[in-house]
Amino acid sequence: MLQNTLFDPSALRDSVTGRVVTAEDPDYDEVRAGFNGMIDKHPLAIIRVADDANVAVGIRTAREFELPLAIRAGGHSAPGFGSCDGGIVIDCRDLQDVIIDDEAATIACGSGLTWGQFDAVTQQHGLAVTGGRISGTGVTGLTIGSGSGWLERAMGLTSDSLTGVRMVTAEGVVVDSDDDPDLIWALRGGGGNFGVITELRFQLRRLGPIVLGGQRFYPIERGREVLAAYRDVMMSAPKELCGGLAFITAPPAPFVPEEYRGKVVAATIVLWAGAPEDAAAGIAALDALGEPIVDLVRELEYTELQMLMDKGAPAGKRDYFKGGFMSEMTDAAVDDIVGLAETVTEPLTQIICAPLGAHTQYAAVDETHSAIGHRNEQWSFQVLSLWSDPKDDVDQKAWTKGAAEVMSSHSDMVSYPNFLSADEVADTETAYAPTVYRRLRMVKDRYDPNNVFRINNNIAPSEVAVV
Ligand SMILES: Cc1cc2nc3c(=O)[nH]c(=O)nc-3n(C[C@H](O)[C@H](O)[C@H](O)COP(=O)(O)OP(=O)(O)OC[C@H]3O[C@@H](n4cnc5c(N)ncnc54)[C@H](O)[C@@H]3O)c2cc1C
């Protein structure tokens, strides 16, 4: 085995067709940056892989020199899994190929797409899958860590619609999940534990390009009444009525009445995902929430709706998340959620309540299809704290943990793998049912017994301790 001090990036440059970025390159800082400004990792080399062969070289080199190996797609991992110190990053951003079969409503795409890029190409065909709520998030990381989004009531989690992948294993072998039902099952929620994905395939559904939807704001003073009414409407509304309710800070924009600018508001994100002719009647149930202070619900492009929250989540901010599920949103939970929203001090922090429900597509999937359980839950929620100043790190994390503490009386605080925070990653197991975790470990043993892919929500193989 070679010493990692002997690692020479120029040799790597000769072995791959993609670009190799190191600390000597002027754009090194730009290329290594991820979404979370708190993460500041310095890899020895970032390989902007151009194909499967480049990926295999990256894996082989990391193993040969005993270097840490990280995989990056959209760079949105809150704990910073998309990079590493003193190791190699396999950066998939340049894998951008797309093939759409309009008739079959399917897509095969490179693993480097963001949701903005994915939605732009699928919407040219009036096709969609549940996508991330922020358009810069990577399709790959979001999908294989579950994939929760505004469309989940109508279309299930993103990973539920993942039908296949091409992947390079720890041994540098290119495999296709069509040859292994265990592998595609594991990738529906088991994360980047099994290899480097270079292509993903999805079953899409018809939607758009124009949809009825948008945002409505309600004053925080009516927050309890609005959230309770939203709960009551969404638990019986058809699954085509999609979206969520987020407590956000109203921007200083002309469309917001002056007295509400910079104040926390209850914001519904409305999206009708059924037949367009049923849309107006379908969303009318939300009139029960009363008169909004801002009503931006209209016919708009689905791609625009998917970017509604982007301004509230700019890259480079510091972020820390907690999330969970509720089997029921009780009045006491409503009270506590609004109480927490009233204590938000950072303008970009959000508390999102996402309605699920027994009659939805989310609930129609079981653990034979997906590693993600929690299908009997009625709500998921995320406390997404974002702030700018490093001086606030301690306070903001403490506030977020405090919020989780409050919510723990309404939820067992297990979450989607995508929303595990940095201090929970050692407890990856808690995100899965025990039988599911055992099966995930069996797949891990088969594909990565040496835990080469360990910078992630790690599923430790049977024989190797997590390093
Ligand atoms: C602002 C923001 C908004 C978010 N919104 C949502 C949301 O609406 N719904 C939701 O479900 N989640 C959401 N998340 C969480 C997000 O889905 C996860 O952090 C996800 O891992 C990000 O994927 P990425 O590709 O952007 O990240 P990266 O940091 O690039 O990758 C994260 C991890 O994914 C794995 N991975 C990435 N690419 C590959 C590959 N090619 N092969 C194998 N493994 C790979 C690796 O383990 C990698 O470390 C959000 C996060 C942020 C910061």
Ligand as a Chemical Component Dictionary entry (heavy atoms), coordinates in Angstrom:
data_LIG
# 
_chem_comp.id                   LIG 
_chem_comp.type                 NON-POLYMER 
_chem_comp.pdbx_formal_charge   0 
_chem_comp.three_letter_code    LIG 
# 
loop_
_chem_comp_atom.comp_id 
_chem_comp_atom.atom_id 
_chem_comp_atom.alt_atom_id 
_chem_comp_atom.type_symbol 
_chem_comp_atom.charge 
_chem_comp_atom.model_Cartn_x 
_chem_comp_atom.model_Cartn_y 
_chem_comp_atom.model_Cartn_z 
_chem_comp_atom.pdbx_ordinal 
LIG C1  C1  C 0 -31.227 24.415 0.930  1  
LIG C2  C2  C 0 -31.550 22.940 1.016  2  
LIG C3  C3  C 0 -32.797 22.498 0.638  3  
LIG C4  C4  C 0 -33.111 21.140 0.708  4  
LIG N1  N1  N 0 -34.359 20.733 0.344  5  
LIG C5  C5  C 0 -34.667 19.419 0.379  6  
LIG C6  C6  C 0 -35.954 18.958 -0.034 7  
LIG O1  O1  O 0 -36.821 19.737 -0.430 8  
LIG N2  N2  N 0 -36.201 17.642 0.031  9  
LIG C7  C7  C 0 -35.267 16.741 0.453  10 
LIG O2  O2  O 0 -35.549 15.541 0.464  11 
LIG N3  N3  N 0 -34.049 17.145 0.851  12 
LIG C8  C8  C 0 -33.729 18.453 0.830  13 
LIG N4  N4  N 0 -32.489 18.869 1.243  14 
LIG C9  C9  C 0 -31.531 17.877 1.729  15 
LIG C10 C10 C 0 -30.765 17.326 0.526  16 
LIG O3  O3  O 0 -31.614 16.531 -0.255 17 
LIG C11 C11 C 0 -29.594 16.442 0.966  18 
LIG O4  O4  O 0 -28.661 17.217 1.672  19 
LIG C12 C12 C 0 -28.908 15.790 -0.243 20 
LIG O5  O5  O 0 -27.927 14.887 0.192  21 
LIG C13 C13 C 0 -28.270 16.822 -1.144 22 
LIG O6  O6  O 0 -27.887 16.238 -2.340 23 
LIG P1  P1  P 0 -26.753 16.937 -3.230 24 
LIG O7  O7  O 0 -26.496 16.063 -4.382 25 
LIG O8  O8  O 0 -27.131 18.353 -3.475 26 
LIG O9  O9  O 0 -25.552 16.978 -2.190 27 
LIG P2  P2  P 0 -24.011 16.541 -2.186 28 
LIG O10 O10 O 0 -23.451 17.264 -1.002 29 
LIG O11 O11 O 0 -23.379 16.748 -3.495 30 
LIG O12 O12 O 0 -24.091 15.001 -1.909 31 
LIG C14 C14 C 0 -24.564 14.518 -0.693 32 
LIG C15 C15 C 0 -24.308 13.049 -0.597 33 
LIG O13 O13 O 0 -25.119 12.357 -1.556 34 
LIG C16 C16 C 0 -24.424 11.235 -2.029 35 
LIG N5  N5  N 0 -24.180 11.382 -3.471 36 
LIG C17 C17 C 0 -24.178 12.509 -4.204 37 
LIG N6  N6  N 0 -23.908 12.225 -5.483 38 
LIG C18 C18 C 0 -23.725 10.899 -5.556 39 
LIG C19 C19 C 0 -23.421 9.999  -6.615 40 
LIG N7  N7  N 0 -23.251 10.425 -7.858 41 
LIG N8  N8  N 0 -23.328 8.685  -6.334 42 
LIG C20 C20 C 0 -23.506 8.230  -5.075 43 
LIG N9  N9  N 0 -23.785 9.040  -4.031 44 
LIG C21 C21 C 0 -23.902 10.354 -4.277 45 
LIG C22 C22 C 0 -23.115 11.168 -1.297 46 
LIG O14 O14 O 0 -23.222 10.383 -0.139 47 
LIG C23 C23 C 0 -22.890 12.612 -0.938 48 
LIG O15 O15 O 0 -22.025 12.787 0.115  49 
LIG C24 C24 C 0 -32.150 20.219 1.172  50 
LIG C25 C25 C 0 -30.886 20.683 1.560  51 
LIG C26 C26 C 0 -30.584 22.033 1.484  52 
LIG C27 C27 C 0 -29.242 22.516 1.929  53 
# 
loop_
_chem_comp_bond.comp_id 
_chem_comp_bond.atom_id_1 
_chem_comp_bond.atom_id_2 
_chem_comp_bond.value_order 
_chem_comp_bond.pdbx_ordinal 
LIG C1  C2  SING 1  
LIG C2  C3  SING 2  
LIG C2  C26 DOUB 3  
LIG C3  C4  DOUB 4  
LIG C4  N1  SING 5  
LIG C4  C24 SING 6  
LIG N1  C5  DOUB 7  
LIG C5  C6  SING 8  
LIG C5  C8  SING 9  
LIG C6  O1  DOUB 10 
LIG C6  N2  SING 11 
LIG N2  C7  SING 12 
LIG C7  O2  DOUB 13 
LIG C7  N3  SING 14 
LIG N3  C8  DOUB 15 
LIG C8  N4  SING 16 
LIG N4  C9  SING 17 
LIG N4  C24 SING 18 
LIG C9  C10 SING 19 
LIG C10 O3  SING 20 
LIG C10 C11 SING 21 
LIG C11 O4  SING 22 
LIG C11 C12 SING 23 
LIG C12 O5  SING 24 
LIG C12 C13 SING 25 
LIG C13 O6  SING 26 
LIG O6  P1  SING 27 
LIG P1  O7  DOUB 28 
LIG P1  O8  SING 29 
LIG P1  O9  SING 30 
LIG O9  P2  SING 31 
LIG P2  O10 DOUB 32 
LIG P2  O11 SING 33 
LIG P2  O12 SING 34 
LIG O12 C14 SING 35 
LIG C14 C15 SING 36 
LIG C15 O13 SING 37 
LIG C15 C23 SING 38 
LIG O13 C16 SING 39 
LIG C16 N5  SING 40 
LIG C16 C22 SING 41 
LIG N5  C17 SING 42 
LIG N5  C21 SING 43 
LIG C17 N6  DOUB 44 
LIG N6  C18 SING 45 
LIG C18 C19 SING 46 
LIG C18 C21 DOUB 47 
LIG C19 N7  SING 48 
LIG C19 N8  DOUB 49 
LIG N8  C20 SING 50 
LIG C20 N9  DOUB 51 
LIG N9  C21 SING 52 
LIG C22 O14 SING 53 
LIG C22 C23 SING 54 
LIG C23 O15 SING 55 
LIG C24 C25 DOUB 56 
LIG C25 C26 SING 57 
LIG C26 C27 SING 58 
# 
